[in-house]
Amino acid sequence: MTDDFYDELAPLYHLIYPDWNESIRLQGDKLSQLIEAEWPGGGAHRKVLDVSCGIGTQTLGLAALGHVVTASDLSANEIERARHEAKLRGLDIAFSVCDMREAHTHHGSGFDIVMSCDNSMPHLQTDSDLLTALRQMTACLRPGGGCVVSVRDYEKEERGSNIVKHYGARVENGQRHVLFQVWDFDDGGTGEHYDLGFFFVTEDLATHAVSTRVMRSRYYAISTTRLCELMHEAGLKDVRRIDGAFFQPVLVGTRP
C-alpha cells in the first residue's frame, strides 16, 4: 500500500507545501544546523544517507549545502522525480529504490548520518518492522555516526474517525488544488493504527471543471517515547527527543 500511495502522489507531492522550494531550503538549513549541534566538527560535508527521501525535500536541501548525500525510497516514482529535481538544480545525489528495512544490505556502512524524516517510519506497522529498520540504519553508520528521525507527535493528535486535516489551496498552471486528509483510527477510533485518505480536489480555473483524486495509506501512531525505546534497542546510545529544531519532533541517537 505504501509504495502505491507514494507512486501516485509523486507528481503532486510538492503541492503539500505552500512553497516547496523554500521548504527545501529551510529544511536543509534546519537539519544541517541540528546535525552540527549534535555531532560537532563535521561541517557541511558530511556523508549522509536518507532512507526515505521521497521526492527529495530534505535530500536536495542538504546536498545544496555541500553534504555528500545518498538517498533511497520505497517508491520508484518518487525516486524518478527526485532524480529529475536534483538534475534541475545541478546536484549530484546517488538515488536508488530501497525498503528502509534493507538499508544496510543495500547501502553498506560508513555514513556519518542516517536519517528518515517527515513521518516516514510510522508507515511500518509493527514494532518488529520498526526495529528491523532501525537496526539496518544503525549498521549503516560509522562508529560515532548519528541517526536522525522526525515524526508526528502522535501523543498530541486527536483519536477518532472522520478527522480532517486541511492543507489549504494551491494554484499552479491554471489549476486550483484543494488538499486535505481524512483519518480513521482502528477500534472505533481509539486504536494505535489509522487509515488515511489524501484528497486532491482540482479545479480548472478556465473551465471550472472539477476532478478529485484520493490516495490511501495506513500509519502506526507510535509515540516518540516508544520509538526512542526501539532506537535504543537497535543499538543506538544517547537517544533523546529534540523539540523546536525542526517542524516535527526529532529523535536522535549515536552509534557507539
Stockholm file with secondary structure:
# STOCKHOLM 1.0

chainA/1-256         MTDDFYDELAPLYHLIYPDWNESIRLQGDKLSQLIEAEWPGGGAHRKVLDVSCGIGTQTLGLAALGHVVTASDLSANEIERARHEAKLRGLDIAFSVCDMREAHTHHGSGFDIVMSCDNSMPHLQTDSDLLTALRQMTACLRPGGGCVVSVRDYEKEERGSNIVKHYGARVENGQRHVLFQVWDFDDGGTGEHYDLGFFFVTEDLATHAVSTRVMRSRYYAISTTRLCELMHEAGLKDVRRIDGAFFQPVLVGTRP
#=GR chainA/1-256 SS CHHHHHHHHGGGGGGGSSSHHHHHHHHHHHHHHHHHHHSTTCTTCCEEEESSCTTSHHHHHHHHTTCEEEEEESCHHHHHHHHHHHHHTTCCCEEEECCGGGHHHHHCSCEEEEEECSSCGGGSCSHHHHHHHHHHHHHHEEEEEEEEEECCCGGGSCCSSSEEEEEEEEEETTEEEEEEEEEEEHHHHTSSEEEEEEEEEEEETTTCCEEEEEEEEEEECCCHHHHHHHHHHTTCEEEEEECSSSSSCEEEEECC
#=GC SS_cons         CHHHHHHHHGGGGGGGSSSHHHHHHHHHHHHHHHHHHHSTTCTTCCEEEESSCTTSHHHHHHHHTTCEEEEEESCHHHHHHHHHHHHHTTCCCEEEECCGGGHHHHHCSCEEEEEECSSCGGGSCSHHHHHHHHHHHHHHEEEEEEEEEECCCGGGSCCSSSEEEEEEEEEETTEEEEEEEEEEEHHHHTSSEEEEEEEEEEEETTTCCEEEEEEEEEEECCCHHHHHHHHHHTTCEEEEEECSSSSSCEEEEECC
//
